[in-house]
Amino acid sequence: MKLSVKGKQIDVGDALRTHVQTHLEDIIGKYFGDSLEATVTFSRDAHLFRADIMVHGKRGVLLQSTSSSSDPYPAFDMALTRLSARLRRHKTKIKQHHHDATLEKADAMVANAFVISGDTEAATEEEIGDNPAIVAEMTTPVETLTVGEAVMRLDLGDLPALLFRNRKNGGLNMIYRRHDGNIGWVDPSETAAAPKA
């Protein structure tokens, strides 16, 4: 596993780096092979240390977890515990997902992704109009997944929303995390959109 341990405004020593490598390889090694990239970033958040874990798995599976504590070791350990619990919960889906590798990237399409500035206080509505300020512009894959696989990726990546092509009907679908903790699913298929007479 290719591992990068970084510190933002803090110095990451060799002991912490070794602790991260040992524990992360133990957990991730149970579910994935060697061809992974992982980044662990430690930062200060007021009086707390924050640990952010990001692991790029096979076929675009993204694992993310974060936690804060008064010491960097427990912050990392709590973030890793959360990540481990998600991996355990999705263990069979991950193994099945790994075996479906024959459906490689041909199933994925690429979409443009934009980050739009939320700072609208300085400008009036007439100045913004239909052209909001774009902060970042990038591409993102829109993969063909089942709803279960999409929910797994949303959960493992700790994402707020995920756009995917539904393997069942070929249409674009979205799942998102609701405020009540449940997951919402938007399926604008023709049968779902047709009003009843």
Protein Blocks (a to p, Z undefined) as FASTA:
>chain_A
ZZddddehiacdfklmmmmmmmmmmmmmmmmcfkbcdddddddehjaccdddddddeehi
acddddddfbfklmmmmmmmmmmmmmmmmmmmmmmmmmmmmmmmklpccdddddddfblk
lpcfklnmmmccdfbdcddddddddfklmmmmmmmnopabdcdddfklopacdddddfko
pacdddfbfklmpccZZ
